[in-house]
Each structure stands twice: as structure tokens, then as C-alpha cells.
Amino acid sequence: MNIFLMGYMGSGKSNVGRELALILGYNLVDFDTYIESNEGRTISEIFEVKGEIYFRKKESEYLKQLIASKTENTVIALGGGTPCYGTNLEQIKNTGSLILYLNTSVQELTARLWTERSKRPLIQGQESKENLEVFIRKHLFERAFYYNQGTHSIKTEDKATTEIVQEIITLLF
């Protein structure tokens, strides 16, 4: 069985994915790293050089490629926008995998992302915490339709990575 982790940037998909894969003895695919490896550029560089439309098109192609590779016993930490574009979510759902939404509050995301915004193309231009919070709130509203289609929603508020992983393992067994 594969496990897809989805949620907004900064929700902990990579960290939870790494720890979950280790405990379960699964492989890990951090989808952003997968894209970067295939493109030979960081996500920021892809956005800067090629733009978001190019990125979203390649993201869909790489998702199809990953799904077609028939990986098993793998935790896949998706990019924040991956399930929200094109037919990506339907492709993920059609795998029959467990899809977990790491549900993190706007306030928590703002706090986590404020210091990382220079590395995140979608939020680089946010000059104040207030503007960043408004941006995240709007984005989450737009993406909630997709995120809420996960098999389960895991609230991450005030939880350490190990607590979130334990909650996921409880769902599995």
C-alpha cells in the first residue's frame, strides 16, 4: 500500500513522510525533490526561469510517471499544490492508496512560512506577516475542496512530528 500526504506548504508533509516511512519500513518519495531531480533545478529556479504554468504541467507529467512506476510500500509527500491542478487528484485517488491531509491552521502556517518565504516561490513577495496570512487564508480556501477529499484529515496543530506519525499509524492498524 502507498500513502500520499497532502496539505499546504509548511504543513509538515516532508518531515512526517520521512519519519512515517522510516517507522513503517517504506520507501519515501518527496515529490518536490523528485521534480527537482528530474528537472535538474530547484522548484524556485523552475518558477523563476520557466514560470508556474510550466511547473504545473511538468508536475502533472511527473505525477503520471511516478504512478505508472507502480511503486509499492511508499510514502509520497506531495507538493502543496499538486492535488489542486488538472486531473492530479483523480489520478492519486485512482491508485487506491491512503490519502492523508495534514490539516494545519492559517496561523500555524503563517508562523512556519514567514522565515522560509524567500525559498517558496508562491510567497516570496509577501512583505509582512499580515499579508502572508491573508495570502495563505485565500489559498487554503481555494485548495480546501481538494485537500478535503483525502481519505483522512489529520489535525497537526500543536503536535510534534512523532505525534502526527503515531496518529497515522493508529489509522493503519
Backbone as a ProteinNet text record, in pm:
[ID]
protein_1_A
[PRIMARY]
MNIFLMGYMGSGKSNVGRELALILGYNLVDFDTYIESNEGRTISEIFEVKGEIYFRKKESEYLKQLIASKTENTVIALGGGTPCYGTNLEQIKNTGSLILYLNTSVQELTARLWTERSKRPLIQGQESKENLEVFIRKHLFERAFYYNQGTHSIKTEDKATTEIVQEIITLLF
[TERTIARY]
84	0	88.5	45.6	112.7	32.2	101.5	38.8	79	-19.9	4.1	-23.5	68.7	49.5	25.9	-85	-110.3	-144.3	-129.3	-156.9	-80.3	-106.8	-45.7	104.3	178.2	321.8	340.6	438.6	465	383.7	300.4	215.9	291.4	411.3	493.2	496.5	453.9	447.2	582.6	687.6	820.4	870.4	857.7	904.6	823.2	691.2	605.1	632.5	645.4	672.6	800.6	905.9	1035.2	1024.8	963.1	951.8	856.4	745	647.7	709.7	779.8	844.5	947.7	1022.4	1123.6	1060	954.9	888.9	822.4	758.6	688.6	782.2	904.3	995.8	957.4	892.5	850	956.6	946.7	1025.9	962.2	1039	987.5	1014.1	912.2	929.3	880.5	974.3	937.2	918.1	794.5	761	832.6	851.7	927.4	1070.5	1132.9	1268.3	1270.3	1167.3	1152.5	1149.2	1072.3	1063.9	1198.5	1259.1	1388.5	1493.9	1493.8	1589.3	1568.4	1443.1	1412.1	1437.8	1418.5	1435.5	1578.3	1655.5	1791.2	1793.2	1684.9	1670.9	1586.8	1603.4	1516.4	1378.6	1279.8	1144.9	1149.2	1222.9	1234.4	1292.4	1396	1456.9	1361.1	1285.4	1187.6	1085	1031.9	934.8	997.2	1120.9	1186.2	1217.4	1268.6	1312.8	1198.9	1113.6	1010.1	868.7	844.4	713.1	626.2	517.5	430.7	355.5	313.3	238.8	324.4	449.7	542.2	555.9	575.7	592.7	472.3	351.1	230.8	216.4	251.9	246.5	345.6	467.1	568.8	531.3	475.3	431.7	331.7	236	137.6	203.4	297.5	369	447.4	515.8	595.7	507.6	390.4	296.9	251.4	215.3	176.7	289.8	411.2	529.2	547.3	534.8	550.9	443.4	319.7	210.1	228.2	272	292.7	406.8	497.1	610.6	569.3	441.8	384.9	465.2	509.8	580	486	541.8	463.5	530.9	449.8	501.4	586.3	523.4	591.7	506.1	571.9	509.1	547.1	446.6	469.5	422.4	518.8	488.7	473.4	349	318.8	357.7	370.1	383	248.9	249.2	126.2	17.4	55.6	-42.9	-72.1	5.7	-6.9	-149.7	-224.8	-359.4	-460.9	-422	-517.7	-519.5	-441.1	-430.3	-460.7	-525.4	-556.2	-629.9	-589.4	-651.6	-566.6	-475.3	-382.2	-452.5	-551.5	-618.6	-689.7	-753.5	-821.9	-721.3	-606	-502.3	-458.6	-440.3	-398.9	-507.4	-631.1	-742.7	-757.7	-731.4	-744.7	-639.8	-536.9	-435.9	-486.7	-594.6	-645.6	-560.6	-472.6	-383.5	-454.6	-393.4	-438.6	-392.5	-483.9	-451.5	-480.1	-375.8	-388.8	-365.8	-460	-449.2	-392.9	-274.3	-216.5	-274.6	-373.6	-456.5	-395.1	-340.8	-269.9	-337.6	-351.7	-422.3	-345	-418.9	-359.1	-253.2	-282.7	-188.7	-57.8	-70	49.3	129.6	60.7	128.8	201	136.1	197.7	325.1	318.3	435.8	548.9	516.8	619.1	679.6	595.2	639.6	703.2	679.9	731.2	882.4	955.6	1101.7	1150.9	1064.7	1103	1059.1	994	927.9	1022.3	1148.3	1241.7	1268.7	1244.7	1266.6	1139.1	1029.3	898.5	845.5	849.5	814.7	677.5	578.8	444.3	428.9	518.7	502.8	622.5	714.8	834.2	802.6	698.2	666.8	591	561	484.4	576.4	549.5	640	606.2	487.4	451.3	380	384.4	314.3	165.2	111.3	-32.1	-67.8	13.1	-11.1	5	105.4	126.6	6.1	-46	-161.8	-283.9	-306.4	-418.7	-401.1	-278.9	-249.7	-277.5	-227.2	-245.9	-394.5	-464.5	-607.8	-683.9	-655.8	-721.3	-685.3	-557.4	-509.2	-570.2	-573.4	-633.1	-781.4	-850.3	-991.5	-1007.6	-921.6	-928.8	-893	-799.8	-749.9	-826.2	-907	-978.2	-1062	-1123.5	-1204.6	-1123	-999.8	-912.5	-859.7	-805.5	-747.9	-850.2	-972.4	-1075.4	-1123.9	-1072.5	-1105.5	-1010.3	-918.1	-828.7	-907.5	-847.5	-910.5	-933.7	-836	-843.9	-781.3	-830.4	-772.6	-706.8	-581	-504.7	-476.7	-532.6	-505.9	-363.7	-285	-144.4	-114.2	-214.3	-196	-132.4	-25.5	43	87.4	114.5	161.5	301.8	385.9	518.1	503.6	603.4	602.9	576.3	638.3	620.1	475.3	406.6	264.7	177.4	207	131.3	152.9	276.3	308.9	237.8	236.5	166.9	17.2	-41.3	-182.9	-208.6	-118.3	-131.6	-118.7	-22.9	-3.4	-125.4	-188.6	-312.3	-421.5	-427.4	-524.8	-498.5	-372.8	-333.2	-360.7	-349.7	-357.4	-470.3
-118.2	0	124.5	225.6	354.9	453.8	554.3	659.2	792.9	870.5	1005.4	1104.1	1198.1	1306.5	1434.7	1502	1629	1733.5	1858.5	1970.2	2091	2202.4	2327.9	2325.7	2408.8	2419.6	2455.8	2392.2	2418	2333.3	2243.7	2161.7	2042.9	2016.7	1909.2	1781.7	1787.1	1665.3	1596	1671.9	1611.4	1549.6	1623.2	1571.9	1450.5	1460.7	1348.2	1230.1	1256.6	1149.7	1075.3	1150.1	1089.6	997	1046.7	967.1	849.5	871.5	764.9	652.4	688.4	588.4	507.7	575	507.9	406.4	446.5	358.2	239.6	265.9	157.6	71.2	117.3	45.8	65.6	177.4	211	295	302.9	398.2	534.9	639.1	775.8	844.4	909.1	998.7	1135.2	1229.9	1369.4	1424.2	1453.4	1483.3	1608.4	1709.2	1826.3	1787.4	1703.3	1656.3	1572.4	1491.4	1409.6	1499.5	1606.6	1700.5	1768.7	1815.5	1883.1	1792.4	1666.9	1570.2	1550.6	1538.9	1518.8	1643.5	1760.6	1886.4	1940.2	1894	1946.8	2089.7	2129.9	2264.2	2256.5	2355.3	2363.2	2412.8	2392.7	2441.7	2593.2	2664.9	2810.3	2848	2776.7	2804.6	2775.1	2666.9	2633.9	2746.3	2792.6	2902.1	3027.9	3057.4	3179.3	3176.1	3063.5	3052.9	3018	2925	2872.1	2918.9	2958.6	3005.9	2896.2	2939.8	2845.1	2752.9	2803.4	2718.9	2601.5	2627.9	2520.6	2421.9	2476.5	2390.4	2298.7	2353.6	2272.9	2165.3	2197	2097.7	1984	2018.2	1916	1836.8	1905.4	1839.5	1728.3	1756.8	1656	1541.1	1573	1468.3	1377.4	1437.8	1357.6	1275.8	1328.3	1250.3	1127	1144.4	1030.4	928.6	978.8	892	813.7	881.7	816.9	711	744.2	648.5	529.1	554	446.4	353.2	401.4	317.8	207.6	211.2	106.1	84.2	193.7	180.3	119.1	43.9	-15.5	16.6	18.5	47.7	174.5	280.4	408.5	519.2	606.8	729.1	837.3	906.2	1009.9	1141.9	1230.5	1363	1456.6	1490.8	1572.9	1718.5	1793	1937.4	1994	2110.6	2170.3	2187.3	2219.4	2241.4	2120.5	2015.3	1900.1	1849.1	1824.7	1768.8	1868.4	1994.5	2100.5	2139.4	2073.8	2113	1996.6	2030.5	1931.2	1812.5	1695.1	1570.2	1500.3	1573.8	1512.8	1438.8	1502.3	1437.9	1310.6	1313.4	1192.7	1080.5	1114.6	1013.7	952.1	1036.1	988.2	898	944	866.2	731.4	729.6	605.8	500.7	537.4	438.7	349.6	390.9	314.9	330.1	425.8	449.7	524.9	524.6	605.8	749.3	845.5	985.8	1064.2	1120.4	1190.5	1339.7	1417.7	1563.2	1609.9	1668.4	1726.7	1867.3	1877	1996	2087.5	2198.8	2292.8	2428.6	2496.6	2624.9	2734.2	2836.1	2951.5	3016.4	3028.6	3092.6	3012.7	2882.5	2797.4	2802.6	2796.3	2803	2937.3	3044.5	3177.1	3181.9	3131.3	3130.4	3047.4	2930.9	2843	2900.4	2960.1	3003.3	3141.8	3222.2	3358.1	3360.9	3277.9	3278.7	3202.3	3124.7	3045.2	3107	3221.2	3271	3297.4	3327	3352.9	3226.4	3109.4	2981.6	2926.5	2995.8	2948.2	3044.3	3003.1	3095.3	3161.1	3089.8	3147.1	3257.1	3260.3	3358.3	3452.5	3449	3532.6	3681.3	3725.2	3867.4	3919.2	3834.1	3876.3	3951.9	4082	4169.4	4182.4	4136.2	4143.3	4014.8	3985.4	3866.2	3875.4	3994.6	4014.3	3980.5	4027.9	3996.6	3847.5	3787.5	3643.7	3567	3606.5	3537.6	3550	3667.3	3686.7	3598.3	3592.3	3509.4	3361.8	3313.4	3173.2	3143.9	3233.1	3213.5	3199	3284.5	3280.2	3150.7	3117.9	2996.8	2870.7	2865	2748.9	2735.2	2847.4	2845	2783.6	2825.1	2773.4	2625	2581.9	2444.3	2347.3	2397.8	2312.1	2205.7	2239.5	2143.3	2018.2	2036.6	1924.1	1852.2	1928.6	1869.1	1786	1833.3	1763.7	1634.1	1601.6	1475	1362.7	1392.9	1290	1183.3	1067.3	959.3	1000.3	1071.5	1119.1	1257.9	1335.9	1466.3	1456.5	1490.8	1483.6	1626.1	1664.2	1796.3	1797	1894.5	1897	2002.5	2080.8	2192.8	2148	2215	2191.4	2046.7	1976.5	1838.1	1826.9	1751.1	1720	1618.3	1610.9	1516.3	1374.4	1335.6	1199.7	1173.3	1274.4	1258.1	1238.9	1314.5	1303.9	1165.3	1120.4	987.6	879.1	890	790.8	788.6	905.5	912.7	841.2	859.6	793.3	641.8	599.5	454.5	394.2	467.5	420.1	399.2	487.6	471.7	345.4	311.9	198.6	63.6	59.2	-69.7	-73.1
0	0	0	-74	-74	9	59.7	138.5	77.7	37.1	-13	99.1	118.9	215.1	137.2	166.8	101.6	206.3	167.5	255.3	205.9	267	224.7	251.5	178.8	205.6	352.7	413.8	554.4	650.4	597.4	685.8	744.9	697.3	754.4	672.8	548.4	465.4	454	429.9	414.2	544.3	654	783.3	828.6	818.5	857.1	764.8	636.5	540	571.5	602.2	633.7	755.3	862	984.7	967.6	898.6	875.6	792.6	686.4	601.3	681.1	764.6	846	940.6	1010.2	1106.7	1037.7	922.6	851.4	766.4	747.8	658.1	512.5	481.9	345.6	276.5	145.2	68.9	86.3	59.2	64.7	-67.3	-119.9	-233.9	-189.6	-175.6	-154.4	-295.2	-330.8	-469.9	-520.9	-437.5	-481.2	-518.1	-437.2	-466.3	-593.1	-613.5	-734.3	-858	-851.6	-963.5	-984.7	-876.8	-887.8	-950.7	-910.9	-965.4	-1115.2	-1155.6	-1297.4	-1381.3	-1322.9	-1395.8	-1389	-1289.4	-1272.9	-1220.6	-1155.3	-1098.2	-972.3	-884.6	-767.4	-812	-726.6	-755.6	-777.4	-692.3	-706.7	-841.9	-884.7	-1015.3	-1130.1	-1117.5	-1221.9	-1233.9	-1120.5	-1121.5	-1183	-1142.5	-1188.6	-1338.1	-1385.9	-1525.2	-1620.7	-1580	-1670.3	-1636.5	-1511.2	-1470.6	-1411.1	-1347.1	-1277.6	-1373.7	-1489.1	-1583	-1628.1	-1662.1	-1699.2	-1583.6	-1461.9	-1345.2	-1326	-1331.6	-1309.4	-1416.2	-1539.1	-1647.5	-1619.7	-1583.1	-1553.7	-1427.8	-1329.7	-1206.7	-1239.6	-1327.2	-1368.6	-1443.4	-1530.5	-1605	-1510.4	-1414	-1320.3	-1226.7	-1193.4	-1111.9	-1189.6	-1316.1	-1400.8	-1407.3	-1424.2	-1431.7	-1301.6	-1189.1	-1058.2	-1037.1	-1068.2	-1051.1	-1144.2	-1267.5	-1364.7	-1324.5	-1240.7	-1199	-1102.3	-1059.2	-974	-846.3	-785.7	-658.5	-555.6	-463.8	-355.4	-223	-117.4	16.6	15.3	-31.6	-44.2	16.4	89.6	137.7	37.9	-16.8	-115.5	-57.2	-28.7	24.4	-95.1	-125.8	-242.7	-220.2	-330.2	-320.9	-277	-218	-166.9	-271.9	-394.8	-499.7	-585.6	-570.6	-660.2	-676.7	-569	-589	-644.5	-656.8	-689.6	-837.4	-919.9	-1059.7	-1152.6	-1262.9	-1365.5	-1308.2	-1349.2	-1303	-1197.1	-1136.8	-1041.8	-927.6	-866.5	-753.2	-797.4	-911.6	-961.5	-985.6	-1040.8	-1062.1	-929.7	-830.9	-698.4	-639.6	-645.2	-590	-661.8	-792.1	-869.9	-836.2	-760.1	-720.3	-607.3	-540.3	-426.6	-301.6	-301.7	-188.3	-76.7	39.3	150.8	123.5	134.4	108.2	235.3	292.9	420.3	401.9	452.2	450.1	583	580.9	701.1	715.4	801.4	816.6	922.2	875.8	961.9	954.6	1066.4	1071	997.1	957	889.8	978.6	1107.5	1199.9	1208.8	1220.3	1229	1098.6	985.7	856	840.3	881.2	871.7	955	1076.6	1164.7	1104.2	1050.1	992.5	864.5	781.2	649.1	646.1	748.3	747.8	724.9	794.8	782.3	659.1	597.3	480	348.2	352.6	232.2	116.1	142.5	31.8	-50	7.7	-61.9	-124.5	-107.3	-153.5	-260.5	-387.1	-495.7	-484.2	-435.2	-429.7	-324.7	-226	-117.6	-104.4	-198.8	-189.6	-177.7	-241.6	-243.6	-122.2	-27.5	90.4	185.8	202.6	276.8	425.1	465.2	606.9	646.3	774.9	824.6	796.7	806.8	782.7	638	543.8	402.2	375.1	439.1	421.8	473.5	590.1	646.5	555.5	498.6	406.8	283.8	230	113.6	143.7	256.2	293.9	314.5	381.9	407.7	275.1	179.4	48.4	-24.9	-24.3	-92.3	-31.8	100.2	167.4	134.2	126.9	90.1	-48.8	-142.8	-279.8	-286.2	-204.4	-210.2	-120.7	-29.7	66	-3.8	-115.4	-190.5	-223.1	-261.9	-299.6	-175.7	-82.5	37.7	114.8	120.3	197.9	132.3	16	-48.3	-6.7	82	132.9	207.9	222.7	297	441.8	498.7	636.4	644.6	739	770	906.4	912.2	1036.9	1083.2	1196.8	1254.1	1309.6	1268.9	1309.6	1415.3	1450.9	1544	1675.3	1712.2	1839.9	1859.2	1748.7	1759	1700.6	1768.7	1715.5	1602.6	1518	1406.4	1455.5	1566.2	1617.7	1657.1	1710.6	1746.7	1622.6	1518.8	1393.5	1332.2	1332.3	1277.9	1357.3	1488.5	1571.9	1541	1518.5	1483.2	1349.4	1254.9	1125.3	1141.5	1218.8	1240.6	1306	1397.7	1461.2	1356.6	1257	1148.4	1066.1	1051.9	967.8	1033.5	1165.8	1232.9	1329.1
[MASK]
+++++++++++++++++++++++++++++++++++++++++++++++++++++++++++++++++++++++++++++++++++++++++++++++++++++++++++++++++++++++++++++++++++++++++++++++++++++++++++++++++++++++++++++

